């Protein structure tokens, strides 16, 4: 039963991310066609991430001890409806509003689906369960842009928004008919506020690690096109670099997730994070397509090692602090890093050049890993 639900929820999440991935690369072009300035294009992306980051921990707290299926269904059907409003947006301002509500709906879906996975995970197999779920997310994220390009070329940009709506609606139907009701463990109201969870020492270290990890990945996606272009790579090759990084991280989530039950969580998190830090700092050493591809692949492997282990650690804290609340703030920490990363590294790039942004990103990732180790050791959470 648990395994069947794992694959069902993973499949639903894959379909949702596939739909989102279809739309995201097309938004700048669509926004420009509506007369958006460069600043407005940036706001269209930022408002989604910001609203999702703000509402994810809030939804996690609200959903604690309540019926998760209801929240997930609400988010999926909102997704389906909101996707169609992109077609009728007549201005950049309308797109900004739509993206804000889209981010709010997103807060109801994937973080709570992850909480569902955490609650049904078999004892000793938490890493394999969360690794399988994360694989679906990354693979959907990676395949979406490729499919979006094909759909847009064949049917036009509005067809991409219709596909997002259809995929979200299908996911909602699958959830309604095949996902049983589930509440977070326990019957009483959660005894920990979001502030208390964030200040709980073992969780604070993990949240710091999560922010730093996202900061590094956000920097890669934002600046690898510029670095690669200077080395003479074309846009197709840049797309392959980014997609390969995402696919490698996704495909290896389950294998490395299985390892979580065989060793020390801390060892896996630190090892994966330091590999990612070294690859990020080493990216400027790339001289051509194949060297960039190799370095990006190594960074993908680092993420595949650390992400399942850190997710399992968040699940373990969730059993004490409240599962949906803990995973909600854990997910929000990733959003904070993805928002801050491109901005902070952009400042570094302006001051010291594109190469400097990658060096700084690697250094910050390594420093964050050390702080995570220090805080966790001090809090006594060195092992499972």
PEWO-V992196 format. One record per pair of residues at least 24 apart in sequence whose ideal C-beta (glycine too) atoms are under 6 Angstrom apart, sorted by sequence separation. I is the first residue (numbers start at 1). J is the second residue. D is the distance in Angstrom with one decimal. If there is no record, write none. Layout:
i;j;d
I;J;D
I;J;D
//
This chain:
i;j;d
79;105;5.2
276;302;3.4
78;105;3.9
275;302;3.3
276;303;5.8
75;105;5.0
272;302;4.7
75;108;2.8
272;305;3.0
273;306;4.9
74;108;5.5
75;109;3.9
271;305;5.8
272;306;2.9
71;108;5.0
72;109;5.9
268;305;5.7
269;306;5.0
72;112;5.3
269;309;4.7
71;112;5.3
72;113;6.0
268;309;3.8
269;310;5.3
68;112;5.3
265;309;4.9
59;107;4.7
68;116;5.3
256;304;5.1
260;308;5.6
265;313;5.2
47;96;5.4
51;100;4.8
55;104;5.0
59;108;5.7
63;112;5.7
248;297;5.4
256;305;5.1
260;309;5.2
44;95;5.2
48;99;4.4
52;103;3.8
56;107;4.3
241;292;5.6
245;296;4.5
249;300;4.4
253;304;5.7
257;308;3.7
40;92;4.3
44;96;5.7
47;99;5.0
51;103;3.4
55;107;3.9
237;289;5.1
248;300;3.4
252;304;3.5
256;308;5.5
260;312;5.1
43;96;5.5
47;100;4.6
51;104;5.2
48;102;5.8
52;106;4.8
249;303;4.3
44;99;5.3
48;103;4.2
52;107;5.4
56;111;5.1
241;296;5.1
245;300;4.4
249;304;4.9
253;308;5.7
36;92;3.7
233;289;5.7
34;91;5.9
34;92;5.5
31;92;5.7
31;95;5.7
216;280;5.2
228;292;5.9
116;182;5.7
87;158;5.1
284;355;4.1
87;161;5.3
284;358;5.2
86;161;4.4
283;358;4.6
83;161;5.3
280;358;5.9
281;359;5.4
83;164;4.0
84;165;5.1
280;361;4.8
281;362;2.6
83;165;3.8
280;362;4.2
80;165;4.8
277;362;4.7
80;168;4.0
277;365;3.8
79;168;3.7
80;169;4.1
277;366;4.2
76;168;5.4
76;171;5.2
77;172;4.9
274;369;5.9
76;172;3.7
273;369;4.3
73;172;5.9
270;369;5.8
13;113;5.5
142;243;5.2
73;175;5.6
72;175;5.7
270;373;6.0
9;113;5.4
142;246;3.8
141;246;5.8
142;247;4.8
206;313;5.7
138;246;5.5
69;179;5.7
138;249;5.2
139;250;4.4
69;181;5.2
138;250;2.9
67;181;5.7
68;182;5.1
203;317;5.0
5;120;5.5
135;250;4.9
67;183;5.9
266;382;5.4
2;120;4.6
135;253;4.1
65;184;5.5
134;253;4.3
135;254;5.4
264;383;5.5
265;384;5.4
2;122;5.6
17;137;5.5
21;141;5.2
25;145;4.6
64;184;5.4
214;334;4.5
218;338;4.4
222;342;3.8
10;132;5.5
14;136;4.0
18;140;4.3
22;144;4.8
26;148;5.9
131;253;4.2
132;254;4.9
211;333;5.0
215;337;4.1
219;341;4.7
6;129;5.6
10;133;5.1
13;136;5.0
17;140;3.0
21;144;1.6
25;148;5.9
131;254;4.2
210;333;3.9
214;337;2.7
218;341;3.1
13;137;5.8
17;141;5.0
21;145;5.3
197;321;5.0
210;334;5.4
214;338;4.7
218;342;5.3
18;143;5.8
22;147;5.5
211;336;5.2
215;340;6.0
6;132;5.9
10;136;3.9
14;140;4.2
18;144;4.9
22;148;3.6
26;152;6.0
64;190;4.4
131;257;2.0
207;333;4.5
211;337;4.2
215;341;3.9
219;345;4.2
30;157;5.7
130;257;6.0
227;354;5.2
197;325;6.0
226;354;5.3
128;257;5.0
192;321;4.8
197;326;5.9
127;257;4.0
128;258;4.7
192;322;5.8
26;157;5.6
127;258;6.0
223;354;5.9
190;322;4.1
197;329;5.7
61;194;5.9
127;260;2.8
26;160;5.6
127;261;5.3
223;357;5.3
190;325;5.7
194;329;5.9
23;160;5.5
57;194;5.3
124;261;5.2
22;160;5.0
184;323;4.8
184;324;5.2
22;163;5.5
23;164;5.1
219;361;4.2
19;164;3.9
216;361;5.0
19;167;3.6
19;168;5.9
216;365;4.4
15;167;4.9
212;365;5.6
16;171;5.4
15;171;4.9
212;368;2.9
12;171;4.5
12;174;5.5
208;371;5.9
209;372;4.0
208;372;5.8
205;372;4.9
8;178;5.8
205;375;3.3
205;376;4.6
134;307;5.9
131;308;4.2
202;379;4.4
130;308;5.6
201;379;3.8
202;381;4.0
127;308;5.2
130;311;4.5
130;312;5.9
127;312;5.2
126;312;4.8
126;315;5.9
118;315;4.4
118;323;5.5
115;323;5.2
115;324;4.4
115;327;5.0
114;327;5.5
111;327;5.9
111;328;5.3
111;331;4.3
64;322;4.9
64;324;4.9
63;324;4.5
64;325;5.1
60;324;4.4
61;325;4.9
60;325;4.7
60;328;2.0
57;328;4.3
56;328;5.1
57;329;4.3
56;331;5.0
57;332;4.7
56;332;4.5
53;332;5.0
53;335;3.3
52;335;5.9
53;336;5.9
49;335;5.6
49;339;5.2
//
